[in-house]
Amino acid sequence: MRPFFVAFLLALVPLRASDATPAPTFTNPIADGADPWVIRHGGAYLWCATTGGRTVNVHRSDRLTALGEKAPVWRAPDTGPHSRQLWAPELHLLDDHWFIYVAASDGQNENHRMIVLAATTPDPLGPYEFKAELYTGDHLATRADNRWAIDATILEHRGQRYLLWSGWPDERDEQFLYIATLSNPWTVSSNRVRLSSNSDYLWERVSEKPTGRGLHEAPQVLAHNGRIFVTYSCSGSWQATYKLGLLALAPDGDPLNPAAWTKSAQPVFQSDAHTFGVGHNCFAHSPDGRESWLIYHAKKDRTEGWPRTIRAQPFTWRPDGTPNFGAPVPAGTPLPIPSVRRPL
């Protein structure tokens, strides 16, 4: 039998499972850190994070499962109202310009405010300059009594841009979700509106106890097939009970109308026997756009405190159009890497 014909016949024989090349996998956690934020742009993933509470970094990676190269893009001033405690930065491309939203203070938590940094070039890896402190209070006309604010993100819906964040009602340490309109990426153009109660359910309270205060933070927008959802983190970020809740906007609802938002009666992502303190998430797609991925942090152990790691896992959509995040995948469990087939 001729050699080329033998090769042809062999090509027709299916490979046994043991002969096939294993599909590439990864395991969680993918990095130390907390409050993850990542977007895809120009064929790469851009992560945003802080170092030492005073430096904002943008990381560029070719993978959703690794942070990649780090570029420091803004250093807080030595003194002043925005010189310390830089928390939870988010990178956004708005009106063809790059902006970073990050909470900052003078070193005292009660003085946290949201600030906007603007890139000085078209390069998302910076450098950036201070653009503005956002007004997050109740008296826009006079800008009096600007209020505590952290964890701001952007909602774009039907031609209007909104700012969503976690804030205090006054001087009291009580965190609620708020929303306001933006006239441009660095200017709030309406008084804030509180989206919902922060203590409708026991699982929203610190320690999940009736005596624990309600606590909502880290809102994240999830848009799918014309519907708008907002996940939020609740209970205490320093506790194993940290978890995700979900708000859904009515199909024709006004985002500034609290009655247009419906809260899920149960958590949508929470701790289990292997993974705990899950929260402060963001969302991403696989490189080919076919898969939806949940990016979040989890505590390193059950002890109260803030040592955390960043994790990633895919999620699906139910027939009714709501997200199904499932349960946290235990650390060290192999997961298929995000799909890299030809884009849709």
C-alpha positions in Angstrom: 0.0 0.0 0.0 1.4 3.4 -0.9 2.5 5.6 2.0 0.4 8.5 1.0 -2.7 6.3 0.9 -1.9 5.0 4.4 -1.6 8.5 5.7 -5.0 9.3 4.1 -6.7 6.4 5.8 -5.1 7.3 9.2 -6.5 10.8 8.8 -10.0 9.3 8.6 -9.6 7.5 11.9 -11.1 9.5 14.9 -8.6 10.4 17.6 -9.2 8.7 20.9 -9.8 11.0 23.8 -6.4 10.1 25.2 -4.7 11.1 21.8 -6.5 14.5 21.5 -4.7 17.7 22.6 -6.2 18.8 25.9 -8.2 22.0 25.8 -6.3 24.8 27.4 -7.4 25.7 30.9 -6.7 28.1 33.8 -7.4 28.1 37.5 -8.5 30.7 39.9 -7.4 33.0 41.5 -5.8 34.8 38.6 -4.2 37.6 40.8 -4.0 39.1 44.2 -6.2 42.2 44.5 -9.7 43.5 44.9 -12.4 45.5 43.1 -11.5 44.3 39.6 -12.3 46.3 36.5 -11.5 45.2 32.9 -12.6 46.1 29.4 -11.7 44.9 26.0 -10.3 47.3 23.5 -8.1 47.0 20.4 -7.8 43.2 20.7 -6.5 43.5 24.3 -7.9 43.5 27.8 -7.3 46.6 29.9 -7.4 46.2 33.6 -7.5 49.2 36.0 -6.2 49.0 39.6 -4.4 50.9 42.3 -1.1 50.4 44.1 -0.6 51.5 47.7 -3.8 53.5 47.7 -2.0 56.4 45.8 -1.2 55.2 42.3 -3.6 54.3 39.5 -2.5 51.7 37.0 -3.7 50.4 33.7 -2.7 46.9 32.8 -2.7 45.6 29.2 -3.1 41.8 28.6 -3.9 39.5 25.7 -5.9 37.3 28.1 -8.9 37.7 30.4 -7.2 35.4 32.8 -4.1 37.5 33.5 -3.6 41.2 34.3 -0.5 41.5 32.1 1.8 44.5 31.8 1.3 47.3 34.3 1.6 51.0 33.5 1.3 53.6 36.3 -0.9 56.3 34.8 -1.6 58.8 37.7 0.0 59.5 41.0 -2.0 61.2 43.7 -0.6 64.5 45.0 1.3 64.6 48.2 -1.4 66.4 50.1 -5.0 67.6 49.6 -8.5 66.2 49.3 -7.6 63.6 46.7 -4.2 62.4 47.9 -5.0 59.2 49.7 -7.2 56.0 49.7 -7.7 55.7 46.0 -10.3 53.0 45.6 -11.9 50.9 42.8 -10.8 52.7 39.7 -12.7 52.2 36.4 -11.5 52.9 32.9 -14.1 54.1 30.4 -13.9 55.2 26.7 -16.4 58.0 26.4 -16.8 60.4 23.5 -13.6 59.0 22.0 -11.5 59.9 25.1 -10.3 57.8 28.0 -11.4 58.6 31.5 -10.8 56.9 34.9 -13.4 57.2 37.7 -11.8 56.6 41.2 -12.7 57.4 44.8 -10.2 59.5 46.7 -9.8 61.1 50.1 -7.4 63.1 52.2 -6.7 60.0 54.3 -10.0 60.1 56.2 -12.6 57.7 54.9 -15.5 60.1 55.7 -14.0 62.5 53.2 -14.2 60.1 50.2 -15.4 61.8 47.0 -15.5 60.6 43.3 -12.9 62.1 41.0 -12.4 61.9 37.2 -9.0 61.5 35.5 -8.6 62.2 31.8 -6.0 60.8 29.5 -3.8 63.4 27.9 -3.3 61.3 24.7 -5.4 58.7 22.8 -3.4 55.9 24.6 -5.3 54.2 27.4 -2.0 53.5 29.1 -1.7 57.2 29.9 -0.6 59.5 31.2 -3.8 61.0 32.9 -4.5 64.3 34.6 -7.0 65.3 37.2 -10.2 66.5 35.5 -12.8 67.1 38.2 -14.4 66.1 41.5 -17.9 64.9 40.8 -20.8 66.4 42.6 -22.7 63.6 44.4 -25.1 65.6 46.7 -28.6 67.0 46.8 -28.1 70.7 45.9 -26.7 70.8 42.3 -27.6 74.5 41.8 -25.3 75.6 44.6 -23.1 72.4 44.8 -23.4 72.6 48.6 -22.9 69.6 50.8 -21.1 67.3 48.4 -21.5 63.9 49.9 -19.3 60.8 50.5 -19.1 58.6 47.4 -17.2 55.6 46.1 -17.5 52.9 43.4 -18.8 55.0 40.6 -19.6 53.4 37.2 -21.4 54.5 34.0 -24.8 53.6 32.6 -25.6 54.6 29.0 -29.3 54.1 28.2 -31.4 55.5 25.3 -29.0 58.4 24.5 -28.5 59.5 28.1 -25.4 58.9 30.3 -25.8 58.3 34.0 -23.4 58.0 37.0 -24.1 55.2 39.5 -22.3 55.0 42.8 -22.4 54.1 46.5 -23.0 57.1 48.8 -23.9 58.2 52.3 -27.2 60.1 52.8 -25.5 62.7 55.0 -22.7 62.4 57.5 -23.9 58.9 58.6 -22.0 55.9 57.5 -24.9 54.3 55.7 -24.3 53.2 52.1 -27.0 53.3 49.4 -26.9 53.2 45.7 -27.5 56.5 43.9 -27.9 57.6 40.3 -27.7 61.0 38.5 -27.4 62.2 34.9 -24.1 63.4 33.3 -23.9 66.2 30.8 -20.4 65.2 30.0 -18.0 62.6 31.5 -16.9 64.9 34.3 -20.1 66.9 35.1 -23.1 65.6 37.0 -26.2 67.4 35.8 -28.9 66.4 38.2 -29.4 65.9 41.9 -28.9 62.3 43.0 -31.7 59.7 43.3 -31.5 56.8 45.8 -32.3 53.6 43.8 -33.6 51.4 46.6 -33.5 50.5 50.3 -30.3 48.8 51.4 -32.0 46.5 54.0 -35.1 44.9 52.5 -33.6 41.5 53.2 -31.5 40.1 56.0 -28.9 39.0 53.5 -28.2 42.6 52.6 -27.3 43.5 56.1 -23.8 43.4 57.7 -23.3 40.0 59.3 -26.7 39.0 57.9 -28.2 40.0 61.3 -31.3 42.1 62.1 -29.1 44.4 64.1 -26.6 44.9 61.2 -27.0 47.9 59.0 -27.9 47.6 55.3 -25.0 48.2 53.0 -25.0 48.6 49.2 -21.9 49.3 47.1 -20.1 48.5 43.9 -23.0 48.9 41.3 -22.2 47.3 38.0 -24.2 47.6 34.8 -25.1 44.5 32.8 -26.9 45.1 29.5 -28.3 42.1 27.5 -30.8 41.9 24.6 -32.2 45.4 25.4 -32.5 44.8 29.1 -30.6 46.7 31.9 -29.5 45.0 35.1 -27.4 46.4 37.9 -25.6 44.1 40.3 -24.5 45.4 43.6 -22.4 44.1 46.5 -23.9 43.9 50.0 -23.3 42.9 53.6 -19.7 43.8 54.7 -16.8 43.6 52.3 -14.6 42.5 55.2 -16.9 39.5 55.9 -17.4 36.1 54.4 -21.1 37.1 53.9 -20.3 39.6 51.2 -22.3 38.8 48.1 -24.1 40.1 45.0 -27.7 41.3 44.6 -29.5 42.3 41.5 -31.7 45.2 40.3 -33.6 45.0 37.0 -34.9 48.1 35.1 -38.4 47.8 33.7 -38.3 47.6 29.9 -39.7 51.1 29.5 -38.5 52.4 32.9 -36.8 55.7 33.7 -33.5 54.9 35.4 -34.1 58.0 37.7 -37.4 56.5 39.0 -36.7 54.1 41.9 -40.1 52.4 41.2 -38.7 51.3 37.7 -36.2 49.1 39.4 -37.1 45.6 40.8 -34.8 43.9 43.3 -34.3 40.2 43.3 -35.5 38.6 46.5 -32.5 36.3 46.7 -28.7 36.9 46.3 -27.6 36.2 42.7 -24.0 35.1 43.7 -22.8 34.2 47.2 -20.3 32.3 49.3 -20.3 28.6 49.6 -18.3 26.0 51.6 -15.2 26.6 49.4 -15.3 30.3 48.4 -16.4 33.2 50.5 -16.7 37.0 50.6 -17.5 37.2 46.9 -18.3 40.6 45.4 -17.3 43.9 43.8 -17.6 42.4 40.3 -17.4 43.5 36.7 -18.4 41.8 33.4 -16.5 40.9 30.3 -16.8 38.9 27.1 -14.5 36.2 25.8 -12.2 37.3 22.9 -14.6 36.0 20.3 -17.6 37.7 22.0 -19.5 34.4 22.5 -19.2 34.0 26.2 -20.2 36.2 29.2 -17.8 36.3 32.1 -18.1 37.3 35.7 -15.0 38.9 37.2 -15.0 39.3 41.0 -13.0 39.2 44.1 -13.1 36.7 47.0 -11.6 36.7 50.5 -8.5 34.6 51.1 -10.0 33.2 54.3 -13.0 33.5 56.5 -11.3 35.9 59.0 -12.7 39.4 58.9 -10.5 41.7 56.9 -9.6 42.6 53.3 -6.9 40.2 51.9 -8.6 39.2 48.6 -7.9 37.7 45.2 -9.4 38.2 41.7 -11.3 35.5 40.0 -13.0 34.9 36.7 -15.7 32.4 35.6 -18.3 32.2 32.7 -22.0 32.7 33.3 -25.1 32.0 31.3 -28.5 33.5 30.6 -31.9 32.0 31.6 -34.8 31.7 29.1 -36.5 34.7 30.8 -33.5 36.9 30.0 -32.0 37.1 33.5 -28.3 36.2 34.2 -27.4 32.9 35.9 -24.1 33.4 37.7 -24.2 30.0 39.3 -21.9 29.3 42.3 -18.3 30.3 42.8 -15.9 27.8 41.2 -13.4 26.6 43.9 -9.9 27.8 43.7 -7.6 25.4 41.8 -10.4 23.9 39.7 -9.4 23.9 36.0 -11.7 26.0 33.8 -11.6 26.3 30.0 -10.0 29.5 28.9 -12.3 32.1 27.4 -13.3 31.2 23.9 -11.1 32.5 21.1 -12.9 31.1 18.1 -13.7 33.4 15.2 -15.7 36.4 16.5 -19.5 36.5 15.8 
